[in-house]
Amino acid sequence: MSLVMVLSLLLLLLAGVLLFGLFTYKKAVKKVAYLEEILAIKEQTISNLEASRVSVKSLIQALPYREAVLKELQAHLPREEIAKRLGVEVSVVENVLKIEALLNA
């Protein structure tokens, strides 16, 4: 074989390796983008679950005040007054109202 033929074969082999590397790189870039999307979805799901946990926890903390709040509501008192009388935050009164809305739905 002549030197020109050997160099041509080596150049052809190099071109093949470069094309294979380029194809593999493009595939890897797509996989990275897909994995980043999955990670973003996972982080959003975790955030939503933490927010749900906090909401459920605050609703559970409002349960002991349910009867007293309902009694005060029958007297047509405003939420702020009810909270002041019971010594709780207005959010507790509002959570009791949310519980009642859920129970009556």
MOQUIWO-V600199 format. One record per helix or strand. SS is the DSSP state (helix for helix, strand for strand). FROM is the first residue (numbers start at 1). LEN is the number of residues. If there is no record, write none. Layout:
BEGIN
<<SS	FROM	LEN> <SS	FROM	LEN>>
END
This chain:
BEGIN
<<helix	3	72> <helix	79	8> <helix	90	15>>
END
